[in-house]
Amino acid sequence: MDLLPKTRREFSSSSYWETFFKRRGNKAFEWYGEYSTFCGLLAKYIKLTDEILIPGCGNSEMGSQMFDIGYKNITSIDISSNVINQMTQKNIKSRPDLKFLEMDLFNTSFNDNEFNVILDKGTLDAVYSEDTEENRLKVDNMFKEIVRLLRLGGRYICISLAQQFIAEKIIKYFSNEGWLTRVCLAQKDEEDDSSSDKNEDDKKLFNMPIFMFVLTKFKKLPNSKPIFESSFFESKIERHDSVSDLLSAITDLQNYALVKQNLRQGKTLEDQLCVTLYNSSLSSPRYTIYVVDGRGNRKFAIFIVPQGRETEWMFSTYEGRKQLHKSCNYERLLIVLLNRFHEYPSLDLVKKELSSKVLQLAPPNVDKQSPFLTLGESVSVRSKQYEGRSELSGGFVVEDVQIDNKLFRRLIFYNRPEVVQSEVLLKKVVKRSKKKHQKPVESYEVDHAHMTCSYYPSVIAGLLFVQDFLNKLDEKFDVLILDVDNKDHTLPFSSPPTAFIEDQLIHSYAQIVSQDGVFILNLATRCQENRDMVITRLKKHFQRVYYTCVDEQINEIVYCLPTKLKLDTNNEDFIKFIKNNLEEFKKRLQTIDNQYKKPLEELKLINIKSA
């Protein structure tokens, strides 16, 4: 006969558990695992000399296993007389000091402050199986009894699946009592669950993460701030600002377990999944992994992005990662970013750290020796030069990154870590001493000839729209360039911020650009509707609007002319005119300062279209 309850309500029914243990007999029933599953964590929070109460003990071996380890002051209680009789008879000879009592945790006969530890393995989950008013009242009574029974400094240790309503209830109740709240990850998946030697039944199993709530009784003080902590990664303890923050951390782990299960079962992701991996030394993630699914001739691979390359279009954007996935030709590609503030001594070390972790995100039946892909033969080098905080933009860092044997210095804002706010190329300078025996001194200085962004040549090319521009290189001329990035990445425009392209402001741009001048705009948005809206506004205030797209970027450089002169951009004479002006433009500008020679070589004939 099936022992499972017909409804959730039966979980909290004494008659159900009486029948359950009568039918099950002497075979132990372990909620969530045996003592060996949790012994590492329990040893941190329970002393051998502690007075321990195990409520809702059932016929679990937890108490007897702990007794054999050296915990001698253990009392186990349960509402089922059958199970208490079973456990008493089972242990009376080998463990005569192990106590089993028929008692309801809602109303015990113990004295106040009698126990150092109350160890609950699944009892709260059984009592609070549904979020009903009746169950909430039961749980309140249960918690009141726990508060009464525990001594100051004592701990209520609750092992639970932490459903949302259960986690919220236990955290709120005891934090309001002034207790320290810590949530630990009590049981993790095996690191090689996705390996090919697992049988099909193992792969179909879905194990939700099991949590251990460790609630320490403090004396309640007026105006004291509650303490919320989590310990999900080895011995690392993280503080949380609020109940909702701690609940979010729990939910993230539960969602990750669900995602991993879907991936193990071979389900294809409809969208890109982002996963972060931590280590015990820092609170910031060590690795960020994007899981990209699609068609491919091969099964699975891991692409490691060298340090400093994570801001490139191919790795920092949704479209770029799709393009990389297509180019690599794998059904599932994991794109791994190496995050700042961590050290990565070698590519081999990174592969070793990732090997077991990435297999948890692999499709079923993949080879354990899945290929690692990357750019070059190293993880590159990143070094922090300065860290600070701006009142306007928040925290920022200035760092040096070596890419393809070139050294770049970058400004990065922490609220937009995927965007290089400013960048210069550093070139090595050797200064020789006039003294014969003194060694030359090497240093770095900014290479002013370096063009940072690929769209800069297109911006400069817009100057050619200005009539008689070549004769005005040494004068002020009527050119307005708007190239401002958007700090709020939740908005549809990457550049410029929405406020800069309101209709009234565009009208102002048109008013300050001379009849023979040009307004040049760097426009970047992923939304075609928003892009068309801006173009419509520009055409309202400027007689002619042209644009050119930047290769492998979402940027468009838009040229707005007040003049009524229509330019046929497909006309051979126009193309010849622009080409001739471009070459002359290079020569003239180079005569002003020879340092522009190198970036001017990047200027080329661009494909200009009429909007």
Protein Blocks (a to p, Z undefined) as FASTA:
>chain_A
ZZbdfbfklmmpmklmmmmmmmnomadcdehiafklmmmmmmmmpcfkbccddehkljaf
klmmmmmnopabbcdddfblklmmmmmmmmmmmmmmbccddddfklccbdehkbfbdcde
hklmmmmmpccfklmmmmmmmmmmmmmmpcghiacddddehiaklmmmmmmmmmmnopac
ddddfbdcdfklmpmkbcfklmmpccddddddddddddddehiacdddddfehjbccddf
bfklmmmmmmmmmmmmmmmmmmmnopacfbdcddddddfkbmbdfbdcdddddddfbfbd
cddddehilmpmklmpmklmmmmmmmnopabdcdddddehiacfbfklmmmmmmmmmmmm
pcehiafkbccddehjbebjaddfbdcddfklopaddddddeehiacdddddfklmmbcf
bacdddddddddfbfklccdddddddfkbcfblklmmmmmmmmmpghklmmmmpccdddd
dddddfblmbmbfbdcfklmgfklmmmmmmmpcfklccddddddfbfklmmmmmmmmmmm
pmbdcddddehiabdcddddfbfbdcdfkbmklmmmmmmmmmmmmmmmmmmpmklmmmmm
mpccdddddZZ
